[in-house]
Amino acid sequence: MAPRRMQFATFRAQLHRTLDDDFATSGMPVLVRRLLIALIVCNLAASVGESVPSLHERYEALFDAFEAFSFAVFGLEYAARVWVAPERRLSRDDGGRSDRLAFATSPQGIIDLLVLLTFVLPLFVDIDLRAVLVLRVLRVMKLARYSSGMRSLMEALIDERRALWGCLMILACATLVAATAMYIAEGKVQPDKLGTIPEAAWWAIVTLGTIGYGDVIPMTPAGRLVASITIVTGLVMIALPVGIVATAFAEVIHRREFIVTWSMVARVPLFADLKAGDIAHIMQLLRAERFDRGDVIARRGDVAHSMYFVASGEVQIDIVASDAGGPVRLGPGHFFGELAALKRTRRSATVRASSRVNLLALDVADLRALMLREPAIAKRVLAVARERAGGDIDSLQGDLIAAELSDGDAATNV
């Protein structure tokens, strides 16, 4: 029984990583994410197409079949997310019930449930097709789960909700003041349009929003003066929330990039024993680079400017040497290019991405500064360099050589 429970727990953990690994760049999580995004986009396209009467009549059966298929997939996804919710480890005392309830009541869980209701509601409630299509278009909300840009924007809006509410209150006050002033200036001249403050409020909000439909135009000098002040105020009112949202959005993007880079650095064994402050310092020196399969990372004969750490994916090193035995593959946690960086010489091998790979690059000057700051890292880098060089770094003419293959912990012959 124990082995079955272990297999069951392992499967649930794997399913959780497949569904919720937002930082994965390859493998099943990326495939599932792309398929769900494609299904959401197809649902939106089907909703748009079904609004055309000729297409709706001609392909009604196809639309209904696709609707049933989408409901099955989204329903299975929702059930799976509820089932794997205990893997979040928010609570361990009630068999995962608190974790499942926390997911179901979270914004993403509520959106998933509302999307499922858009499939079920038309079956039990007799509503017009146009209302059904509006409900189906709401499925675009699911894209927020898979789009880092949409998530970042929502996070920025939530972070700055108090400032945005303040802007809204200022706008309401400005609208009331402008409407009252225009009512006093033009109320008797245009009683049908500005005869009351509520009617003048329409002109005020349109003018403050810099839209200016032109349906209400001031006729008197006093009215034109009020309009001029309102227009200038409107420019400020528009710029204020835009600036707040833009600044918050940039901060969220920077914070997300910081977290991604932190997770990449934490995967490198060379930095595993460092404290949080030391990792934060190293992150200022490292730059993240991404390469697709087949891309050349370093070419033989090029001047070496950096060394690289493999955060995820795999690279292939084509070493030109009689005893090399073929190309070498380095996976997550390994690093290369340190010899040429230390010696400031040329690359002795070509390095390609054998899969989609995330690298952390460290420039020569920063490498030397890091080694001076962190003796343990310097000791490890030099030890690996000497091991790959057969004990004599000064005798080398490049950074990636046949002797590198002797490092069984860092390379595997292919």
Residue pairs with C-beta under 8 A, 6 or more apart in sequence:
12 83
12 84
12 86
12 87
13 84
13 87
15 80
15 83
15 84
16 84
16 87
16 88
17 24
17 29
18 28
18 29
18 32
19 29
19 32
19 77
19 80
19 81
19 84
20 81
20 84
20 87
21 29
22 148
23 260
23 263
24 30
25 290
25 312
25 313
25 356
25 358
26 312
26 313
26 355
26 356
33 146
36 73
36 77
36 142
36 146
37 143
37 146
39 70
39 73
39 74
40 139
40 140
40 142
40 143
40 146
42 66
42 70
43 66
43 70
43 136
43 139
44 136
44 137
44 139
44 140
46 63
46 66
46 67
46 136
47 133
47 136
47 137
47 139
49 55
49 56
49 59
49 63
50 56
50 63
50 129
50 133
51 130
51 133
56 63
56 129
67 119
70 119
71 116
71 119
71 120
74 112
74 115
74 116
74 119
74 142
75 116
77 112
78 112
78 113
78 116
81 103
81 109
81 112
82 100
82 103
82 104
82 109
83 100
85 96
85 99
85 100
85 102
85 103
86 95
86 96
86 99
86 100
87 99
88 99
88 102
88 103
89 99
90 98
90 99
90 102
91 98
91 99
91 102
103 109
104 110
104 113
108 144
108 145
111 141
111 142
111 144
111 145
112 142
114 138
114 141
115 138
115 139
115 141
115 142
118 135
118 136
118 138
118 139
121 127
121 135
122 132
122 135
143 150
144 150
144 151
144 154
145 151
148 256
152 249
152 252
152 253
152 256
153 245
153 249
153 252
155 252
156 245
156 248
156 249
156 251
156 252
157 164
157 245
157 248
159 248
159 251
159 252
160 244
160 245
160 248
163 244
164 241
164 244
164 245
167 237
167 240
167 241
167 244
170 237
170 240
171 208
171 237
174 204
174 208
174 230
174 233
174 237
175 201
175 204
175 205
175 208
176 197
176 201
176 204
178 200
178 204
178 207
178 208
178 226
178 229
178 230
178 233
179 197
179 198
179 200
179 201
179 203
179 204
180 197
180 200
181 226
181 230
182 194
182 200
182 203
182 204
182 218
182 223
182 226
182 227
182 230
183 194
183 195
183 196
183 197
183 200
185 218
185 220
185 222
185 223
185 225
185 226
186 194
186 200
186 218
186 219
186 220
186 222
186 223
187 194
187 195
187 196
187 200
189 219
189 220
189 223
190 216
190 219
193 199
193 200
193 203
193 215
193 216
194 200
194 203
194 216
202 216
203 216
204 230
206 212
206 213
206 216
207 227
207 230
207 231
207 234
208 230
208 233
208 234
208 237
209 234
209 237
209 238
210 231
210 234
210 235
210 238
212 231
218 224
218 226
218 227
257 288
258 283
260 288
261 283
261 286
261 288
261 360
262 279
262 283
264 288
264 311
264 312
264 358
264 360
265 271
265 279
265 282
265 283
265 286
265 311
265 360
266 272
266 279
267 311
267 312
267 332
267 333
268 309
268 310
268 311
268 333
268 335
268 360
269 333
270 309
270 333
270 335
270 377
270 380
270 381
271 278
271 279
271 282
271 377
273 376
274 282
274 374
278 374
281 373
282 370
285 362
285 363
285 366
285 369
285 370
286 309
286 360
286 361
286 362
286 366
287 360
287 361
288 311
288 358
288 359
288 360
288 361
289 308
289 358
289 359
289 360
289 361
290 356
290 357
290 358
290 359
291 297
291 313
291 353
291 356
291 357
291 359
292 353
292 356
293 353
293 354
293 355
293 356
294 352
294 353
295 352
295 353
296 350
296 351
296 352
297 308
297 315
297 351
297 352
297 353
297 357
297 359
298 304
298 308
298 337
298 347
298 349
298 350
298 351
299 347
299 350
300 318
300 320
300 347
300 348
300 349
300 350
301 346
301 347
302 346
302 347
303 345
303 346
303 347
304 337
304 340
304 341
304 344
304 345
304 346
304 347
304 364
304 399
305 341
305 363
305 364
306 337
306 341
306 361
306 362
306 363
306 364
306 367
307 335
307 336
307 337
307 338
307 340
307 341
307 361
307 362
307 364
307 367
308 315
308 335
308 336
308 337
308 351
308 359
308 360
308 361
308 362
309 334
309 335
309 359
309 360
309 361
309 362
310 330
310 331
310 332
310 333
310 334
310 335
310 336
310 357
310 358
310 359
311 332
311 358
311 359
311 360
312 332
312 357
312 358
313 331
313 332
313 353
313 354
313 355
313 356
313 357
313 358
314 329
314 330
314 331
314 332
314 353
314 354
314 355
314 357
315 329
315 330
315 336
315 351
315 352
315 353
315 354
315 357
315 359
316 327
316 328
316 329
316 351
316 352
316 353
316 354
316 414
317 327
317 328
317 329
317 330
317 336
317 349
317 350
317 351
317 400
317 404
317 411
318 327
318 349
318 350
318 351
318 352
319 327
319 328
319 348
319 349
319 400
319 401
319 402
319 404
319 405
320 348
320 349
321 401
321 402
322 402
323 402
323 405
324 402
324 405
325 405
325 413
326 413
326 414
327 414
328 404
328 405
328 411
328 412
328 413
328 414
329 354
329 411
329 412
329 414
330 336
330 410
330 411
334 410
334 411
335 381
335 384
335 410
336 351
336 399
336 400
337 347
337 351
337 399
337 400
338 367
338 381
338 384
338 385
338 399
339 345
339 385
339 388
339 389
339 393
339 396
339 398
339 399
339 400
339 401
340 346
340 347
340 348
340 398
340 399
340 400
341 362
341 364
341 367
341 399
342 367
342 381
342 382
342 385
342 393
343 393
343 396
343 399
344 364
345 396
345 397
345 398
345 399
346 397
346 398
347 398
347 399
347 400
348 397
348 398
348 399
348 400
348 401
349 398
349 399
349 400
349 401
351 400
362 370
367 381
370 377
370 378
371 377
371 378
371 381
372 378
382 393
384 407
384 410
385 393
386 392
386 393
387 406
387 407
388 401
388 403
388 404
388 406
388 407
388 410
389 395
389 396
389 401
389 403
390 403
390 406
404 410
404 411
405 411
405 413
